[in-house]
Amino acid sequence: MCEPRHFDVRYAINPWMREGTQVDTTLAARQWETLAAAYRAHGHTVETVPPVPGLPDMVFAANSALVVNGRVFGSRFHAPQRRPESTEYETWFKAAGYDVYRPEALCEGEGDLVPAGRYVLAGTGFRTSRAAHDEVQEYFGVPTIGLQLVDPYFYHLDTALFVLSEDPATGDAEIAYYPGAFSSGSREVLRRLFPGALLATRDDAMAFGLNSVSDGRHVFVAPPATALIDQLAARGYVPVPVDLSEFHKAGGGIKCCTQEIRS
């Protein structure tokens, strides 16, 4: 994670962002600390990357990379304003002892790359290019499934889909997603691959309910996504509501602020 010391809305690169939006920096810091504390309280380790002045979106650590089996696939941002973030995160990963692959194509890390059992689900349409999907598959040797995003409010895959749990023995995964974020063909792919998926409403998706993090039992989720929270509980998961509403002003939420290190 990266603390929101310099978090602000200084430009508009998605429909959630409005130049001139006032950010309550004190509230943002408190919400971010609450999320970090929730992770620690549920047995997770939180490492932090130093924030850099002039990079207000660096708090959205998920976009920096995809880490699978201790291998790091870095980022190449679509928006020029965010491109320096790649170097900062690469520096952190290398200092921590990781090699980092630099993609040639546009790629925004876990924003559009979601490991799901035997697959990597890969979004495209607004940020990450299809060419990056090929690079991911070659680098990790994992089948990479391209999914077309069609609604600009769900400009990253991690705003429209997340993994609830995975079974290492079978390679199966349970996911939750909002069908309306995807093209008709991609919806059919998801139906075929994950017939038992939890389907979220648009209201819950717009509340950043799908920008969630699950450890296989606990689901750190936006409080306003009430129908989703009820569905999670009905399936035996334990919802952990964490309010990151101040970050919604920039189009981000819980998952956006969280880079998962899969060692």
C-alpha positions as CSV (number, residue, x, y, z in Angstrom):
1,M,0.0,0.0,0.0
2,C,1.0,3.6,-0.4
3,E,-0.2,6.2,2.1
4,P,-2.3,9.1,0.6
5,R,0.0,11.9,1.7
6,H,-0.2,13.5,-1.7
7,F,-3.7,12.2,-2.8
8,D,-5.7,14.8,-4.7
9,V,-7.8,15.1,-7.8
10,R,-5.7,17.3,-10.1
11,Y,-6.8,15.9,-13.5
12,A,-9.6,13.8,-15.0
13,I,-8.8,10.5,-16.6
14,N,-12.0,8.6,-15.7
15,P,-15.7,9.5,-15.3
16,W,-15.4,9.7,-11.5
17,M,-12.8,12.4,-11.6
18,R,-13.7,16.1,-11.8
19,E,-10.9,18.7,-11.9
20,G,-11.3,21.0,-8.9
21,T,-12.9,18.4,-6.7
22,Q,-12.0,19.1,-3.1
23,V,-10.4,16.2,-1.3
24,D,-10.6,16.0,2.5
25,T,-7.0,14.9,3.1
26,T,-7.6,14.2,6.8
27,L,-10.5,11.9,6.1
28,A,-8.6,10.2,3.2
29,A,-5.7,9.5,5.6
30,R,-8.1,8.1,8.3
31,Q,-9.9,5.9,5.8
32,W,-6.6,4.5,4.4
33,E,-5.3,3.8,7.9
34,T,-8.6,2.0,8.7
35,L,-8.1,-0.3,5.7
36,A,-4.5,-1.0,6.6
37,A,-5.6,-1.7,10.2
38,A,-8.4,-4.0,9.0
39,Y,-5.9,-6.1,7.0
40,R,-3.5,-6.4,10.0
41,A,-6.4,-7.3,12.3
42,H,-7.3,-10.2,10.0
43,G,-3.7,-11.6,9.9
44,H,-2.3,-9.9,6.9
45,T,1.1,-8.1,6.6
46,V,1.0,-4.6,5.2
47,E,4.1,-3.2,3.5
48,T,4.2,0.4,2.4
49,V,5.7,2.2,-0.5
50,P,6.9,5.8,0.1
51,P,4.5,8.4,-1.5
52,V,6.0,10.8,-4.0
53,P,5.0,14.5,-4.3
54,G,3.3,15.2,-7.7
55,L,1.9,11.7,-8.0
56,P,-1.5,12.0,-6.4
57,D,-2.7,8.6,-7.7
58,M,0.2,6.7,-6.4
59,V,-2.1,5.6,-3.5
60,F,-3.7,3.2,-6.0
61,A,-1.0,0.6,-5.5
62,A,-2.9,-2.1,-7.4
63,N,-2.2,-0.5,-10.7
64,S,1.6,-0.8,-10.3
65,A,2.1,-4.5,-11.0
66,L,0.8,-8.1,-11.0
67,V,2.7,-10.4,-8.7
68,V,2.3,-14.2,-9.1
69,N,4.5,-16.8,-7.5
70,G,7.0,-14.1,-6.5
71,R,7.4,-12.8,-10.1
72,V,6.5,-9.2,-10.8
73,F,4.9,-8.0,-14.1
74,G,5.2,-4.2,-13.9
75,S,3.1,-1.4,-15.4
76,R,3.0,1.0,-18.3
77,F,0.3,3.5,-17.6
78,H,-2.1,4.8,-20.2
79,A,-2.3,8.4,-18.8
80,P,1.0,10.4,-19.0
81,Q,0.3,11.8,-15.5
82,R,0.6,8.4,-14.0
83,R,3.6,7.0,-15.9
84,P,6.2,8.0,-13.3
85,E,4.5,5.8,-10.8
86,S,5.9,2.7,-12.6
87,T,9.5,3.7,-11.8
88,E,8.7,4.3,-8.1
89,Y,7.1,0.9,-7.6
90,E,9.7,-0.9,-9.7
91,T,12.4,0.7,-7.4
92,W,10.5,-0.6,-4.3
93,F,10.1,-4.1,-5.7
94,K,13.8,-4.4,-6.7
95,A,14.8,-3.1,-3.2
96,A,12.7,-5.9,-1.8
97,G,14.6,-8.5,-3.8
98,Y,12.2,-9.0,-6.8
99,D,13.0,-8.9,-10.5
100,V,10.6,-6.7,-12.4
101,Y,9.4,-7.3,-16.0
102,R,8.7,-4.1,-17.8
103,P,5.8,-4.5,-20.3
104,E,6.1,-3.1,-23.8
105,A,2.3,-2.6,-24.2
106,L,0.0,-0.4,-22.1
107,C,-0.7,-2.3,-18.9
108,E,-2.1,-1.2,-15.5
109,G,-1.3,-4.0,-13.2
110,E,-3.9,-5.5,-11.0
111,G,-6.3,-2.9,-12.3
112,D,-6.8,-5.1,-15.3
113,L,-5.1,-8.4,-14.4
114,V,-6.9,-10.6,-12.0
115,P,-5.5,-14.1,-11.1
116,A,-8.5,-16.5,-10.9
117,G,-7.5,-20.1,-10.2
118,R,-6.0,-21.6,-13.4
119,Y,-6.4,-18.4,-15.3
120,V,-5.5,-14.7,-15.4
121,L,-8.5,-12.6,-16.3
122,A,-7.4,-9.6,-18.3
123,G,-9.5,-6.5,-18.9
124,T,-9.2,-4.2,-21.9
125,G,-11.2,-1.4,-23.5
126,F,-10.1,1.7,-21.6
127,R,-6.6,1.2,-20.2
128,T,-4.7,-2.0,-20.7
129,S,-4.1,-3.1,-24.3
130,R,-4.7,-6.6,-25.7
131,A,-1.1,-6.9,-26.6
132,A,-0.3,-6.8,-22.8
133,H,-2.5,-9.8,-22.3
134,D,-0.1,-11.8,-24.6
135,E,2.9,-10.5,-22.6
136,V,1.3,-11.7,-19.4
137,Q,0.6,-15.1,-20.7
138,E,4.2,-15.5,-22.0
139,Y,5.7,-14.2,-18.8
140,F,3.7,-16.3,-16.3
141,G,2.8,-19.2,-18.6
142,V,-0.8,-19.0,-17.4
143,P,-3.8,-19.0,-19.7
144,T,-4.8,-15.4,-20.0
145,I,-8.5,-14.7,-20.8
146,G,-9.2,-11.3,-22.4
147,L,-12.4,-9.5,-21.3
148,Q,-13.8,-6.5,-23.0
149,L,-15.0,-3.6,-20.8
150,V,-17.7,-1.4,-22.3
151,D,-18.9,1.0,-19.6
152,P,-16.5,3.8,-18.9
153,Y,-17.5,3.9,-15.2
154,F,-15.8,0.5,-15.0
155,Y,-12.7,1.5,-16.7
156,H,-10.6,-1.2,-14.9
157,L,-11.4,-4.8,-14.5
158,D,-11.0,-4.5,-10.7
159,T,-14.0,-2.2,-10.6
160,A,-16.3,-4.8,-12.1
161,L,-14.9,-8.2,-10.9
162,F,-13.1,-9.7,-8.1
163,V,-12.1,-13.2,-6.9
164,L,-13.8,-14.6,-3.8
165,S,-11.8,-17.8,-3.3
166,E,-9.5,-20.2,-5.1
167,D,-8.9,-24.0,-4.7
168,P,-5.2,-24.7,-5.3
169,A,-5.9,-28.4,-5.7
170,T,-8.3,-28.0,-8.6
171,G,-7.5,-24.6,-10.0
172,D,-11.2,-23.6,-9.6
173,A,-12.1,-20.1,-8.5
174,E,-15.3,-18.4,-7.3
175,I,-15.8,-14.8,-8.6
176,A,-18.2,-11.9,-8.3
177,Y,-18.8,-9.5,-11.2
178,Y,-21.2,-7.0,-12.7
179,P,-22.4,-8.4,-16.1
180,G,-23.2,-4.9,-17.5
181,A,-19.6,-3.8,-17.4
182,F,-18.7,-6.4,-20.2
183,S,-19.4,-6.9,-23.8
184,S,-21.8,-9.7,-24.8
185,G,-19.0,-12.0,-25.8
186,S,-17.1,-11.5,-22.6
187,R,-20.3,-12.1,-20.5
188,E,-20.6,-15.4,-22.3
189,V,-17.0,-16.3,-21.5
190,L,-17.6,-15.5,-17.8
191,R,-20.8,-17.6,-17.8
192,R,-18.9,-20.6,-19.3
193,L,-15.9,-20.3,-17.0
194,F,-17.6,-19.4,-13.8
195,P,-21.2,-20.7,-13.9
196,G,-21.7,-20.3,-10.2
197,A,-20.4,-16.7,-10.0
198,L,-22.0,-14.2,-7.7
199,L,-23.7,-11.5,-9.9
200,A,-23.7,-8.0,-8.6
201,T,-26.2,-5.2,-9.3
202,R,-25.2,-2.0,-11.0
203,D,-26.0,-0.1,-7.8
204,D,-23.5,-2.2,-5.9
205,A,-20.9,-1.9,-8.7
206,M,-21.3,1.9,-8.7
207,A,-20.8,1.9,-5.0
208,F,-17.4,0.2,-5.6
209,G,-18.6,-3.0,-4.1
210,L,-16.7,-5.0,-6.7
211,N,-13.5,-3.1,-6.0
212,S,-13.1,-5.5,-3.1
213,V,-10.3,-7.8,-1.6
214,S,-11.0,-11.3,-0.4
215,D,-8.6,-13.6,1.4
216,G,-10.9,-16.6,0.8
217,R,-13.0,-16.0,3.9
218,H,-13.0,-12.3,4.8
219,V,-14.1,-9.8,2.1
220,F,-13.1,-6.2,2.6
221,V,-15.9,-4.4,0.9
222,A,-17.5,-0.9,0.5
223,P,-20.3,-0.5,3.1
224,P,-22.9,0.9,0.6
225,A,-22.9,-2.3,-1.4
226,T,-25.6,-3.7,0.8
227,A,-27.1,-6.3,-1.6
228,L,-23.6,-7.6,-2.4
229,I,-22.8,-7.8,1.3
230,D,-25.9,-9.9,1.9
231,Q,-25.0,-12.2,-1.0
232,L,-21.5,-12.7,0.4
233,A,-22.8,-13.6,3.8
234,A,-25.3,-16.0,2.3
235,R,-22.4,-17.8,0.6
236,G,-20.5,-18.1,3.9
237,Y,-18.0,-15.3,3.5
238,V,-17.4,-12.7,6.2
239,P,-17.9,-9.2,4.9
240,V,-15.6,-6.6,6.5
241,P,-17.0,-3.2,5.5
242,V,-14.4,-0.4,5.1
243,D,-15.4,3.0,4.0
244,L,-13.0,4.5,1.3
245,S,-15.5,7.0,0.0
246,E,-13.0,9.8,-0.3
247,F,-11.0,7.8,-2.8
248,H,-14.2,7.3,-4.9
249,K,-13.7,10.9,-6.1
250,A,-10.7,9.6,-8.1
251,G,-12.4,6.4,-9.2
252,G,-10.7,4.1,-6.7
253,G,-11.6,2.0,-3.7
254,I,-10.4,-0.8,-1.5
255,K,-8.8,-3.0,-4.2
256,C,-7.3,0.0,-6.0
257,C,-5.4,0.8,-2.8
258,T,-4.1,-2.7,-2.4
259,Q,-1.4,-4.5,-4.3
260,E,-1.4,-8.2,-3.4
261,I,2.0,-9.9,-3.2
262,R,1.5,-13.5,-4.2
263,S,4.8,-15.2,-3.2
